[in-house]
Amino acid sequence: MVQRIGHVDTIGTDDTHKNETACGLYREGHIIAARFHAVLVSARDALDGEVEIVAGGCNGCATYDIDTGAYIYYVAQSHAIDRLAVGYGTAGDASVTKLEIAHELVAAAERLEVDVGWSGNTDKKIFLGDTTVYDESSWL
C-alpha cells in the first residue's frame, strides 16, 4: 500500500518483502520510497522473475535461508526514503549471475530516473537515491 510521507510516496516493507526469519533488528513498520520499490520490482521482472526480493534486520538474516536462486535484498532497520543500499547475490543453482543482477538494478534505476550509484564491484552494494557513498574520495 502506497503511503505519502511529506513529498515522498512510500511502500511498507512488512507487506511486501519482509523475510519471515528476519532477526530482531528488523524494524516493524519499515518503509522505503515507492520509487526504490519500483526499481527492485523492475529489475526482478526483467530477470524473468527468477530473483527474490527480501528485507531483513541485518545483512545476515536477510538472505540466511535462501538456498537456491538469486536475490536482491536490503536491510530494514531505518526508513529508506532518501537512500537505499541494495545487496544482491546468488545461491545454489541460480540461472543468473551477481553481475547480471547488478547491471539490471542499475538499468532499472536509470529507466525509472532514480539516482543510482555503484562502484562496479559485485562485492559492493548498489545505492539508490542519495549516491554520495560512492564519491571518488570514498573509494580509497
C-alpha positions as CSV (number, residue, x, y, z in Angstrom):
1,M,0.0,0.0,0.0
2,V,1.4,3.4,-1.0
3,Q,1.5,6.0,1.7
4,R,2.7,9.6,1.3
5,I,5.2,11.0,3.8
6,G,6.0,14.6,3.1
7,H,6.6,14.8,-0.6
8,V,7.6,11.1,-1.0
9,D,5.4,8.1,-1.8
10,T,6.4,5.1,0.3
11,I,5.8,1.4,0.5
12,G,5.6,-0.6,3.7
13,T,8.2,-3.5,3.8
14,D,6.1,-5.6,6.2
15,D,3.5,-6.1,3.4
16,T,6.0,-6.6,0.5
17,H,9.4,-8.1,1.1
18,K,9.9,-8.9,4.8
19,N,11.9,-12.1,5.2
20,E,9.8,-14.2,7.7
21,T,13.0,-15.2,9.5
22,A,14.3,-11.6,9.9
23,C,16.2,-11.0,13.1
24,G,15.2,-8.7,15.9
25,L,16.9,-5.8,14.2
26,Y,14.2,-5.6,11.6
27,R,12.1,-2.5,12.2
28,E,8.4,-3.3,12.2
29,G,6.5,-0.8,10.0
30,H,9.6,-0.2,7.9
31,I,9.1,1.9,4.8
32,I,11.0,2.6,1.6
33,A,10.4,5.2,-1.1
34,A,8.0,3.8,-3.7
35,R,10.5,4.8,-6.4
36,F,13.1,2.4,-4.8
37,H,10.4,-0.3,-4.7
38,A,9.7,0.2,-8.4
39,V,13.4,-0.2,-9.2
40,L,13.6,-3.5,-7.3
41,V,10.5,-4.9,-8.9
42,S,11.5,-3.7,-12.4
43,A,14.9,-5.4,-12.0
44,R,13.4,-8.6,-10.8
45,D,10.8,-8.7,-13.6
46,A,13.5,-8.0,-16.2
47,L,15.4,-11.1,-15.0
48,D,12.3,-13.2,-15.6
49,G,11.2,-13.2,-12.0
50,E,14.0,-15.6,-11.0
51,V,15.1,-13.1,-8.4
52,E,13.5,-12.9,-4.9
53,I,13.4,-9.6,-3.2
54,V,13.8,-9.7,0.6
55,A,14.2,-7.3,3.5
56,G,15.8,-8.3,6.8
57,G,17.1,-6.8,10.0
58,C,20.7,-7.3,9.1
59,N,22.9,-8.5,6.1
60,G,23.0,-12.0,7.6
61,C,19.3,-12.7,8.2
62,A,18.0,-11.1,5.0
63,T,19.4,-14.0,2.9
64,Y,20.1,-16.6,5.6
65,D,17.5,-19.1,4.4
66,I,17.9,-18.7,0.7
67,D,19.4,-21.9,-0.6
68,T,18.8,-21.7,-4.3
69,G,18.2,-19.0,-6.8
70,A,19.0,-15.3,-6.9
71,Y,18.1,-12.5,-4.6
72,I,18.0,-8.7,-4.1
73,Y,18.0,-7.6,-0.5
74,Y,18.1,-4.6,1.8
75,V,18.3,-4.1,5.5
76,A,15.2,-2.7,7.1
77,Q,16.5,-1.1,10.3
78,S,15.5,2.5,9.5
79,H,13.2,4.1,6.9
80,A,14.7,4.4,3.5
81,I,13.3,7.5,1.9
82,D,16.4,9.3,0.7
83,R,18.7,6.3,0.1
84,L,18.5,2.6,-0.1
85,A,21.5,0.3,0.0
86,V,20.8,-2.8,-2.1
87,G,22.6,-6.0,-1.9
88,Y,22.3,-8.9,-4.3
89,G,23.6,-12.4,-4.8
90,T,23.0,-16.0,-5.8
91,A,22.8,-19.3,-4.1
92,G,22.8,-22.8,-5.4
93,D,21.7,-23.3,-8.9
94,A,20.8,-19.7,-9.9
95,S,20.3,-19.1,-13.5
96,V,21.6,-15.5,-13.4
97,T,24.9,-14.1,-12.0
98,K,25.6,-11.4,-9.5
99,L,26.9,-9.2,-12.3
100,E,23.7,-9.7,-14.3
101,I,21.6,-8.7,-11.3
102,A,23.8,-5.7,-10.6
103,H,23.6,-4.5,-14.2
104,E,19.8,-4.9,-14.2
105,L,19.4,-3.0,-10.9
106,V,21.4,-0.1,-12.4
107,A,19.5,-0.3,-15.7
108,A,16.1,-0.3,-13.9
109,A,17.1,2.7,-11.8
110,E,18.2,4.6,-15.0
111,R,14.9,3.6,-16.8
112,L,12.9,4.9,-13.9
113,E,15.1,8.0,-13.5
114,V,16.2,7.1,-9.9
115,D,19.7,8.2,-9.0
116,V,21.9,5.2,-8.7
117,G,25.5,4.7,-7.6
118,W,27.6,1.6,-7.9
119,S,31.4,1.0,-7.8
120,G,31.2,-1.7,-10.5
121,N,32.4,-4.3,-7.9
122,T,29.9,-7.1,-7.4
123,D,31.0,-7.4,-3.8
124,K,29.7,-3.9,-3.1
125,K,26.1,-2.7,-2.7
126,I,24.2,-0.5,-5.1
127,F,22.8,2.7,-3.7
128,L,19.5,4.2,-4.9
129,G,18.7,7.9,-4.2
130,D,21.5,9.7,-2.4
131,T,24.5,8.2,-4.1
132,T,27.3,10.2,-2.4
133,V,28.5,7.0,-0.7
134,Y,30.4,6.2,-4.0
135,D,32.1,9.6,-4.3
136,E,35.6,9.1,-5.6
137,S,37.0,10.1,-2.2
138,S,35.3,7.1,-0.5
139,W,37.0,4.6,-2.9
140,L,40.3,4.6,-1.0
